[in-house]
């Protein structure tokens, strides 16, 4: 018999009603169903009379409210922005952390409601039971079957229509500077397609997300499945969000990176569209950067020590140059210090000092660059002079000897070969390439699965036991079908190669790799303390200054190890930091890491942590990692990232406006504010570790005053939080959710051998 309210005893009705109210709250959906009765016990009935200010904007909160009857108004900066009624709730973040209230709530008509305090929530252990989905990273891979068609000839009217559509796309213009050159290049490459009425040109969740569209004729409906609802429930139902007509455009996120479509777009009439593929867009942006590199080649032509380089080699070097910014009075390098970088001064003026006396001045103009420190490309001999900035600011391009040797080979060898020579010059490998002979010791057949630890972008991570040694490891499986579908083959091979290069106590260690029929496997060091993200949420560590220092410091050492090897990580977030048995932090997941000399142009990472140069597709260096460190620092203290928004495009819009537009909460004020802002500078070359002084600019910052860096590096510093671990097979600090599993795509071998070098063992 169907049970309804009228069949229940009258005494149970209030409890049922309370359950129904609480079941609507997003935060409580993260609790196991069996914990709802406990949650009901935490509720306290409250009554508010009209005019009562329930919460005040800016105050720290530790209470959550649900309205059972009555209404309230929401005020932001004194202006009414919304009305709350029966079933609405507010203040859920206050159950987890000290967040300033972002609005005031004022009772309008008498409210009967429920209240839960953070103290009660924690007392009942409900914070420990919450499960938070990991924020997914996005990659820049291109689907293998993405078709690029020949451009269509366009009339003057169509050219104008496309230009107006591009200029009218706010999201696109927030991403890049759409000048006439880029607009013209995009227009020239577009092809025209007919779309029949009823056609779903884009389908929410579709992995075939490689195209951007401009509407020429016809109309399109934009719809989205409400969060938490099944797709099947909404088949054939209208859930329209907007209508798009001629001179509009959509799909701009596909120009940045690979990500499943966020909405469904259906033709409501016969239509025509102009189409552009992501790869074409990237080529346009890269060409713009190539034009800049052509200017840099002209500078290199004037450096006599580089005369042995062939034209193609100079172009490679020009593309690898990194820019650095200096302020008046700043010393670029000092006489006697070890020579590391070769500099080209492209803007500003410097003085050259020997033994404290000025011997010359160098001034860069638009047409004439200056250069110094070129001997560093031959050896790391001490500098023969001091170079000091005399203008208000100065900009240099630079390259270090290690990068030069990796890119072109040792300059001494290039000199012997000469510009016209044909001899092959061997390029130096990256620092830290591991001797692969140590692999092949652990066979996959000897691994016993113990349980699921978590899910990543391409597959699952399981705890396994090596039956012969009884040692336990983490086995990461990557779905080969999904890798192929998303065009991430190079990234996956790079992940393995990067892991092989790493040997740091602050980075999860790789033991073996295997190649299976449907999956690739990485056998990794097990860190039983769990993910930092889950730990922070369950233990209420947000805002803990001591914890933030400890985990930021560990990340700094991990990044230093990677950058020494010319590896850019690109996906820092608390989800990618693990704790070991002692509470020490380890960086994990090299899925987006890459060996880079100079700049790379793949847009990837986690949207909350995107740096402005990633969004603008300008090319990025290791400076992007220091931006993410600033974001991590903010999040660990504030409980949320600084540019947090409902959609990626809203995040990017905020990032483009800059860190100075962010309202810093109390926990991020004081001395740490300048550290966060210093790492989140819009100009990559101005970020603290990128400036002269390097990592010391962070280590010696006032926020770290009294922090023992040597003791920390030696792993002798006690961790501020030590996870509870019963034994070496205890998975209690991990929780895997099936919802986090990536799409499972069957793999059909394309027979091109892309994965043949993956395995170190069998």
C-alpha atoms as one frame of an Amber mdcrd trajectory, in Angstrom:
protein
   0.000   0.000   0.000   1.265   3.468  -0.877   2.080   5.306   2.326   1.044
   8.961   2.394   0.919  11.516   5.177  -2.682  10.739   6.101  -1.704   7.130
   6.918   0.959   8.160   9.408   0.405   8.734  13.130  -0.097  12.440  13.809
   2.974  12.564  16.098   5.266  11.597  13.207   4.080  14.328  10.836   6.395
  17.108  12.136   9.401  14.773  11.891   8.495  13.789   8.346   8.017  17.424
   7.391  11.436  18.269   8.844  13.029  15.450   6.857  11.417  16.708   3.656
  12.704  20.226   4.271  16.240  19.023   5.025  16.298  16.685   2.028  16.152
  19.727  -0.278  19.411  21.200   1.051  22.357  20.649  -1.304  24.842  20.307
   1.542  22.815  17.547   3.217  22.573  15.601  -0.035  26.258  14.870   0.605
  25.343  12.901   3.743  24.573   9.156   3.632  20.792   8.611   3.692  21.073
   6.887   7.053  22.315  10.085   8.696  19.146  12.119   8.058  17.532  11.032
  11.378  20.661  12.292  13.162  20.373  15.551  11.247  16.749  15.915  12.372
  17.947  15.670  15.988  20.259  18.642  15.386  17.329  20.889  14.411  16.037
  23.497  16.835  12.673  25.235  16.146  12.963  29.025  15.789  10.467  31.851
  15.410  11.154  35.321  13.974   8.823  38.304  14.054   8.523  40.715  11.082
  11.413  43.172  10.917  13.879  40.877  12.706  17.316  40.782  11.047  18.132
  37.068  11.129  21.658  37.392   9.761  23.717  40.470   8.890  25.923  40.846
   5.813  29.624  40.709   6.726  29.140  38.972  10.098  30.813  35.633  10.738
  28.160  32.929  10.865  27.861  29.570  12.597  24.135  28.853  12.120  22.014
  27.437   9.299  18.285  28.113   8.822  15.320  26.543   6.994  12.007  28.407
   6.560   8.946  26.211   7.258   6.413  29.056   7.053   6.737  32.792   6.447
   8.855  34.995   4.214  12.137  36.906   4.395  13.894  39.391   2.155  17.518
  39.109   1.042  19.499  42.354   1.072  22.944  42.933  -0.426  24.565  46.275
   0.403  21.165  47.533   1.580  19.361  46.603  -1.652  16.697  43.919  -1.759
  17.709  41.229  -4.251  15.373  38.294  -3.497  12.572  36.913  -1.344  12.744
  33.653   0.612   9.660  31.573   1.372   8.562  28.147   2.658  11.185  25.499
   1.930  13.997  27.979   1.295  17.167  27.828   3.383  20.272  29.930   3.994
  23.618  29.883   5.795  24.698  26.293   5.027  28.386  27.249   4.636  28.341
  28.361   8.271  28.136  24.686   9.293  31.610  24.116   7.799  33.656  27.271
   8.185  33.905  30.892   9.265  32.532  32.614   6.205  31.393  36.236   6.303
  27.681  36.356   5.469  27.319  37.589   1.865  23.847  39.035   2.451  21.461
  40.162   5.184  18.237  38.198   5.763  15.309  40.167   7.230  12.012  38.589
   8.319   9.002  39.983   6.397   6.058  37.868   7.570   6.356  35.789  10.754
   8.731  32.871  10.239   8.513  29.421  11.796  11.693  27.613  10.960  14.528
  25.309  11.904  18.055  26.102  12.991  21.199  23.978  13.111  24.371  25.289
  14.761  27.862  24.348  13.659  28.688  23.189  17.185  25.798  20.692  17.133
  26.621  19.605  13.576  30.184  18.790  14.653  29.106  17.274  17.990  26.957
  14.745  16.116  29.878  13.949  13.784  27.935  14.956  10.691  30.854  16.971
   9.289  32.868  13.721   9.183  30.154  12.017   7.109  29.960  14.604   4.316
  31.234  13.549   0.894  32.442  16.196  -1.543  32.839  15.575  -5.249  36.256
  16.455  -6.601  36.444  19.440  -8.890  37.246  18.061 -12.296  40.124  19.296
 -14.407  39.744  20.106 -18.082  42.262  19.195 -20.764  43.227  20.702 -24.061
  43.060  17.515 -26.101  41.245  17.470 -29.424  38.882  14.639 -30.256  40.496
  12.338 -32.775  37.484  12.461 -35.091  37.009  16.245 -35.068  36.502  17.174
 -38.716  37.706  20.481 -40.145  35.990  21.425 -43.379  37.230  23.823 -46.084
  36.214  27.453 -45.499  33.083  28.734 -47.224  33.161  31.836 -49.426  31.306
  34.633 -47.622  29.434  37.688 -48.846  30.199  41.110 -47.387  26.979  40.886
 -45.360  27.955  37.497 -43.938  31.435  38.773 -43.042  29.843  41.686 -41.187
  27.366  39.383 -39.453  30.181  37.111 -38.189  32.221  40.103 -36.974  29.206
  41.459 -35.070  28.495  38.054 -33.552  32.105  37.703 -32.389  32.173  41.195
 -30.908  28.833  40.542 -29.202  30.010  37.358 -27.498  30.886  38.644 -24.024
  32.471  35.382 -22.904  34.772  35.227 -25.915  35.857  38.830 -25.444  36.610
  38.153 -21.786  38.890  35.328 -22.867  40.935  37.032 -25.570  41.518  40.426
 -27.143  39.479  40.095 -30.320  41.192  42.595 -32.603  40.480  42.958 -36.318
  43.303  40.555 -37.217  41.953  37.698 -35.077  38.354  38.413 -36.095  39.353
  38.348 -39.766  41.336  35.138 -39.333  38.431  33.381 -37.585  35.965  34.566
 -40.211  38.185  33.383 -43.060  38.398  29.817 -41.689  34.701  29.299 -40.922
  32.546  27.023 -43.016  28.774  27.151 -43.453  26.374  24.373 -42.437  22.608
  23.910 -42.788  20.743  22.821 -39.653  17.249  21.339 -39.933  14.517  22.289
 -37.482  14.570  20.027 -34.408  18.280  19.197 -34.736  20.232  19.161 -31.458
  23.370  20.902 -32.679  24.874  20.624 -29.195  23.766  18.105 -26.573  24.419
  18.562 -22.863  27.145  16.197 -21.663  28.337  15.360 -25.195  32.057  14.622
 -25.460  32.106  15.761 -29.098  32.734  19.352 -28.077  35.174  20.797 -30.563
  33.195  23.461 -32.433  32.110  27.072 -32.045  29.054  28.336 -33.942  27.809
  31.680 -35.301  24.096  31.803 -36.173  23.515  33.141 -39.674  19.790  32.402
 -40.088  17.127  30.679 -37.976  16.717  30.337 -34.218  17.983  27.999 -31.496
  16.686  27.082 -28.037  19.125  26.714 -25.120  18.094  24.203 -22.437  19.750
  22.551 -19.474  18.794  19.660 -17.196  18.326  20.933 -13.622  21.138  19.892
 -11.279  20.512  16.587  -9.577  17.857  15.475 -12.084  18.178  12.567 -14.506
  18.517  13.230 -18.218  15.775  10.691 -18.968  13.281  12.659 -16.906  13.693
  15.654 -19.169  13.527  13.933 -22.566  11.000  15.802 -24.712  10.337  18.411
 -22.021  10.972  22.096 -22.418  13.449  23.567 -19.965  14.364  26.605 -22.029
  16.932  29.070 -20.741  17.297  31.320 -23.790  16.659  31.732 -27.509  19.478
  32.503 -29.936  18.976  34.133 -33.325  21.109  35.608 -36.146  24.273  37.509
 -35.110  24.597  35.401 -31.944  27.176  32.690 -31.257  27.651  29.765 -28.900
  30.085  27.003 -27.928  32.946  29.384 -27.108  34.167  27.170 -24.238  35.092
  24.575 -26.882  37.639  27.056 -28.271  39.529  27.016 -24.975  39.712  23.339
 -24.077  38.063  19.951 -24.227  35.051  19.689 -21.890  31.658  18.046 -22.146
  28.939  20.401 -23.418  27.198  22.351 -20.638  23.765  22.740 -22.316  21.626
  21.479 -25.183  21.084  23.792 -28.165  18.247  22.830 -30.525  17.203  24.429
 -33.816  13.632  25.720 -33.480  13.539  26.566 -37.196  15.572  25.646 -40.256
  18.868  27.454 -39.772  22.364  28.063 -41.105  25.478  28.452 -38.998  29.146
  29.227 -39.514  31.515  26.794 -37.756  35.053  27.041 -36.363  37.021  24.186
 -34.742  39.103  24.528 -31.586  42.321  23.621 -33.371  41.769  26.395 -35.915
  41.239  28.897 -33.098  44.404  27.707 -31.327  46.369  28.023 -34.567  45.211
  31.641 -34.917  46.321  32.464 -31.370  49.622  30.625 -31.811  50.295  32.506
 -35.052  49.856  35.794 -33.201  52.500  34.620 -30.725  54.674  33.489 -33.644
  54.548  37.008 -35.045  55.968  38.259 -31.741  58.693  35.592 -31.895  59.681
  36.900 -35.354  60.481  40.235 -33.693  62.557  38.437 -31.051  64.575  36.724
 -33.806  65.687  40.168 -34.959  67.065  40.783 -31.469  68.877  37.430 -31.499
  70.439  38.254 -34.886  72.454  40.989 -33.148  73.948  38.643 -30.537  77.277
  37.511 -32.015  77.637  34.546 -29.688  74.500  33.100 -31.352  75.858  33.373
 -34.909  76.346  29.560 -35.140  72.580  29.027 -34.863  70.591  28.175 -37.974
  67.522  30.305 -38.731  65.134  27.570 -37.544  67.091  27.260 -34.288  66.881
  30.987 -33.670  63.130  30.785 -34.186  62.942  27.951 -31.632  64.982  30.001
 -29.178  62.849  33.100 -29.761  59.700  31.132 -28.946  61.300  29.852 -25.728
  62.283  33.256 -24.334  60.611  34.195 -21.054  59.897  37.788 -20.095  60.921
  39.280 -16.741  59.923  42.625 -15.255  62.116  44.806 -13.047  61.543  48.026
 -11.099  63.791  51.080 -10.819  66.805  50.422  -8.616  66.427  46.648  -8.871
  69.549  44.618  -9.620  69.158  42.155 -12.505  72.365  40.369 -11.503  75.438
  41.182  -9.429  79.120  40.953 -10.193  80.535  37.647  -8.927  77.249  35.746
  -8.717  76.798  32.513 -10.664  75.670  33.148 -14.234  72.369  31.445 -15.023
  70.368  33.546 -17.504  71.110  35.332 -20.761  69.107  38.566 -20.990  67.783
  40.761 -23.798  66.628  44.191 -22.626  63.616  45.192 -24.737  62.288  48.094
 -22.666  63.916  50.431 -20.165  67.464  51.401 -19.206  70.206  49.838 -17.073
  73.633  50.778 -15.808  76.643  48.428 -15.997  78.814  48.533 -12.876  82.240
  46.990 -12.345  83.710  47.057  -8.847  81.012  49.552  -7.926  81.830  52.011
 -10.731  79.633  52.690 -13.748  81.312  51.647 -16.967  78.406  52.018 -19.393
  74.665  52.525 -19.821  72.300  50.488 -21.939  68.922  51.747 -23.155  66.413
  49.665 -25.100  64.134  51.328 -27.610  61.323  50.077 -29.811  63.805  49.467
 -32.626  66.921  48.568 -30.692  67.259  45.961 -27.944  70.295  45.483 -25.700
  71.701  42.219 -24.386  73.966  41.061 -21.587  74.927  37.931 -19.681  75.328
  35.876 -22.860  78.349  34.036 -21.407  75.884  32.173 -19.151  74.904  30.116
 -22.210  78.424  28.709 -22.365  79.109  28.199 -18.672  77.949  29.206 -15.233
  81.022  31.348 -14.644  80.648  34.261 -12.193  79.175  37.466 -13.611  81.777
  40.021 -14.662  79.638  43.054 -13.824  76.512  44.242 -12.021  73.438  45.247
 -14.051  71.082  47.678 -12.315  67.818  49.213 -13.588  67.841  53.005 -13.862
  64.485  53.576 -15.600  61.084  53.494 -13.856  60.706  49.918 -15.069  62.472
  47.510 -17.377  61.473  44.407 -19.314  63.839  41.678 -20.406  63.597  38.440
 -22.315  65.716  35.638 -20.936  66.706  32.008 -21.322  68.794  29.829 -19.001
  71.560  27.430 -20.015  69.576  24.296 -19.069  66.677  25.324 -21.311  69.030
  26.278 -24.123  70.796  22.907 -23.926  67.484  20.991 -23.881  66.134  22.968
 -26.795  69.144  23.192 -29.129  72.084  21.431 -27.498  75.215  22.888 -25.837
  76.349  26.161 -27.427  79.965  24.875 -27.551  78.796  22.013 -29.790  76.742
  24.379 -31.940  79.823  26.594 -32.399  81.844  23.610 -33.601  79.123  22.680
 -36.070  78.615  26.240 -37.344  75.585  27.783 -39.014  76.170  25.965 -42.307
  77.272  22.659 -40.761  75.273  19.445 -41.027  76.545  17.583 -37.964  73.921
  16.538 -35.412  74.134  18.261 -32.051  72.763  16.163 -29.187  70.257  17.955
 -27.012  70.597  17.590 -23.274  67.839  15.706 -21.486  65.847  17.171 -18.624
  67.290  16.962 -15.126  66.261  13.951 -13.120  65.477  11.315 -15.758  65.258
   8.084 -13.772  67.191   4.938 -14.642  64.378   2.710 -15.917  66.332  -0.440
 -15.094  64.876  -0.306 -11.575  61.414  -1.094 -12.992  59.880  -4.397 -14.025
  60.116  -5.856 -10.501  56.434  -5.842  -9.544  54.130  -7.897 -11.785  50.484
  -6.909 -12.193  49.384 -10.527 -11.705  50.827 -10.346  -8.171  48.658  -7.382
  -7.188  45.561  -8.086  -5.110  42.777  -5.482  -5.151  41.717  -4.326  -1.690
  39.249  -1.546  -2.456  38.430   1.694  -4.271  40.280   4.819  -3.089  38.908
   7.399  -5.487  38.154   8.456  -9.023  40.058  10.701 -11.401  39.430  12.254
 -14.779  40.099   9.076 -16.764  39.500   6.219 -14.347  39.678   4.845 -10.817
  42.385   4.532  -8.145  42.388   1.320  -6.101  44.376   0.115  -3.124  46.302
  -3.030  -4.025  48.559  -5.393  -2.109  51.659  -6.966  -3.611  51.094 -10.551
  -2.520  54.796 -11.419  -2.474  56.043  -8.506  -0.359  52.688  -7.628   1.353
  53.411  -3.954   0.557  50.390  -1.843  -0.359  50.172   0.628  -3.244  47.707
   2.802  -5.138  46.899   1.484  -8.629  45.630   4.199 -10.954  43.718   2.992
 -14.026  43.271   5.192 -17.092  40.501   4.252 -19.530  42.202   3.934 -22.943
  38.886   4.476 -24.731  38.248   7.753 -22.900  41.850   8.862 -23.426  41.467
   8.248 -27.169  38.044   9.923 -27.281  39.358  13.079 -25.635  42.573  13.205
 -27.657  44.711  13.050 -24.502  47.172  10.361 -25.645  50.187  12.673 -25.430
  49.121  13.884 -21.978  48.864  10.334 -20.666  52.296   9.400 -22.006  53.596
  12.656 -20.557  52.108  11.780 -17.155  54.131   8.589 -17.055  57.343  10.289
 -18.247  56.978  13.122 -15.730  56.418  10.671 -12.875  59.595   8.824 -13.908
  61.572  12.073 -13.614  60.405  12.854 -10.089  62.163  11.802  -6.911  60.947
  13.979  -4.053  59.399  13.290  -0.657  56.844  15.964  -1.553  55.631  14.129
  -4.675  53.871  10.752  -4.855  56.340   8.166  -6.177  55.819   5.931  -9.229
  56.800   2.245  -8.938  55.548   0.608 -12.148  53.362   1.155 -15.209  51.310
  -1.492 -17.038  49.423  -1.648 -20.332  46.139  -3.590 -20.232  43.528  -4.334
 -22.860  41.153  -1.517 -21.810  43.277   0.501 -19.380  46.724   1.876 -18.681
  47.923   1.514 -15.082  50.280   3.452 -12.818  51.415   1.793  -9.585  51.934
   4.623  -7.134  53.012   5.308  -3.584  50.130   4.986  -1.135  49.340   8.016
   1.048  46.864   6.721   3.622  46.008  10.112   5.122  43.671  10.857   2.224
  43.032  13.936   0.114  43.613  17.343   1.627  40.275  18.566   0.209  38.251
  15.886   1.997  40.311  16.341   5.158  39.668  20.084   5.240  35.941  19.597
   4.727  35.540  16.861   7.315  37.895  18.195   9.977  36.968  21.859   9.602
  40.539  22.991   8.884  39.531  25.906   6.644  41.054  29.078   8.047  43.670
  27.251  10.135  46.791  29.385   9.660  49.242  26.737  10.882  47.813  24.088
   8.556  47.836  26.445   5.567  51.530  27.285   6.112  52.430  23.603   6.373
  50.644  22.549   3.178  51.675  25.611   1.155  55.299  24.954   2.163  55.074
  21.341   0.971  53.646  22.492  -2.346  56.500  24.978  -2.743  59.085  22.199
  -2.439  57.128  19.994  -4.846  56.984  22.809  -7.414  60.673  23.600  -6.960
  61.512  19.953  -7.701  59.310  19.970 -10.818  60.501  23.320 -12.145  64.137
  22.311 -11.766  63.257  19.585 -14.280  61.373  22.046 -16.548  58.060  20.440
 -15.573  54.943  22.595 -15.226  52.274  20.970 -13.007  49.190  23.041 -14.016
  46.562  21.382 -11.815  47.137  22.381  -8.214  44.117  22.142  -5.874  43.524
  20.527  -2.463  42.175  17.422  -4.247  45.657  16.829  -5.704  47.452  16.997
  -2.365  47.583  13.815  -0.266  48.635  13.218   3.335  50.836  10.311   4.385
  50.750   8.473   7.720  52.606  11.324   9.440  50.439  14.080   7.976  53.114
  15.241   5.532  51.801  16.530   2.226  52.470  14.994  -1.195  51.573  16.321
  -4.638  49.777  13.799  -6.843  48.232  13.400 -10.320  50.642  14.379 -13.075
  47.901  14.065 -15.712  48.336  17.659 -16.893  52.033  18.052 -16.049  54.375
  18.673 -18.955  58.065  19.216 -19.678  58.235  22.703 -21.162  61.099  24.817
 -22.418  59.773  28.336 -22.878  56.003  28.487 -23.325  53.216  26.015 -23.967
  49.724  26.784 -25.286  47.468  23.973 -24.099  44.645  25.382 -21.974  44.130
  22.959 -19.107  43.681  22.727 -15.366  40.809  23.267 -12.935  38.733  26.375
 -13.736  38.820  27.743 -10.142  42.629  27.811 -10.446  43.024  29.139 -14.013
  45.627  31.873 -14.476  44.808  34.806 -16.791  47.367  33.752 -19.412  45.652
  30.343 -19.666  42.301  31.987 -20.344  43.782  34.350 -22.920  45.624  31.455
 -24.656  48.783  33.595 -24.652  51.055  30.715 -23.797  52.229  29.964 -20.270
  55.347  29.062 -18.312  55.962  27.702 -14.818  54.613  31.055 -13.587  51.133
  29.532 -13.899  52.002  27.173 -11.023  52.826  30.090  -8.748  49.446  31.636
  -9.579  47.785  28.386  -8.472  49.814  28.458  -5.246  48.287  31.862  -4.484
  44.806  30.468  -5.151  45.513  27.460  -2.895  46.767  29.768  -0.141  43.549
  31.796  -0.348  41.297  28.712  -0.417  42.924  27.009   2.576  42.356  30.149
   4.633  39.020  31.349   3.242  37.333  28.004   2.602  36.705  28.806  -1.055
  38.800  29.972  -4.035  38.885  33.745  -4.691  37.189  33.676  -8.101  34.550
  31.052  -7.247  31.430  31.314  -9.436  28.542  29.220 -10.701  30.038  28.645
 -14.159  33.537  28.530 -15.683  32.863  31.599 -17.814  31.924  33.624 -14.736
  35.170  32.498 -13.100  37.190  33.594 -16.128  35.482  36.967 -16.172  36.494
  37.517 -12.533  40.046  36.275 -13.149  40.409  38.725 -16.028  39.397  41.583
 -13.705  42.190  40.566 -11.337  42.936  39.640  -7.721  42.650  43.267  -6.578
  38.903  43.159  -7.271  38.474  40.239  -4.852  37.082  40.945  -1.399  39.518
  39.305   1.005  37.888  37.706   4.076  39.340  38.237   7.535  41.384  35.019
   7.389  43.188  36.290   4.254  43.872  39.771   5.575  46.975  40.967   7.409
  50.412  39.873   6.148  49.199  36.946   4.045  47.242  39.228   1.713  50.400
  40.593   0.069  51.732  37.040  -0.368  48.558  35.878  -2.114  48.413  38.979
  -4.303  52.136  38.689  -5.045  51.649  35.169  -6.402  48.406  36.066  -8.216
  49.824  39.017 -10.129  48.212  39.362 -13.563  51.671  39.644 -15.159  53.342
  36.199 -14.903  56.823  37.728 -14.695  55.772  39.795 -11.660  54.771  36.797
  -9.520  57.015  36.535  -6.471  59.011  33.381  -7.372  59.490  34.681 -10.944
  61.213  37.837  -9.755  64.837  38.156  -8.717  65.225  36.274  -5.465  63.025
  33.434  -6.704  61.574  31.192  -4.013  63.185  33.240  -1.259  60.628  35.942
  -2.045  58.025  33.517  -0.683  60.066  31.771   2.004  61.176  35.065   3.547
  57.717  36.621   3.404  56.413  37.893   6.746  53.606  35.291   6.742  56.267
  32.577   7.092  58.136  34.435   9.848  59.523  31.873  12.302  58.862  28.935
   9.972  61.804  26.482  10.025  62.286  25.669   6.333  65.253  23.323   6.884
  63.395  21.263   9.474  60.344  21.144   7.218  62.328  20.064   4.142  63.898
  17.245   6.176  60.358  16.116   7.183  61.241  16.631  10.854  58.547  19.201
  11.542  55.472  17.836  13.298  52.394  18.061  11.101  49.624  20.310  12.493
  47.119  17.551  11.726  47.900  13.834  11.853  45.367  11.515  10.194  44.005
   8.524  12.077  45.346   5.337  10.458  44.831   1.899  12.043  47.097  -0.168
   9.809  48.699  -0.225   6.358  45.439  -1.402   4.760  43.198   1.201   6.419
  41.130   2.995   3.763  39.137   4.991   6.308  40.494   8.328   5.084  39.231
   7.711   1.551  35.730   7.575   0.168  34.949   6.827  -3.448  31.654   7.792
  -5.081  30.360   6.106  -8.209  29.065   9.509  -9.363  32.672  10.679  -9.710
  33.562   7.956 -12.186  34.437   9.367 -15.628  32.586   8.133 -18.715  33.566
   4.565 -19.615  34.389   4.401 -23.317  35.165   0.977 -24.872  38.628   0.925
 -26.438  39.307  -0.157 -29.993  43.011  -0.196 -30.807  43.744   2.242 -33.679
  46.930   0.213 -34.407  49.156   3.297 -34.429  51.223   2.257 -31.413  50.513
   5.374 -29.342  50.709   3.387 -26.083  53.542   0.958 -26.916  56.135   2.640
 -24.672  53.879   3.043 -21.654  54.599  -0.118 -19.649  57.630  -0.578 -17.387
  56.292  -3.914 -16.147  53.864  -6.671 -17.067
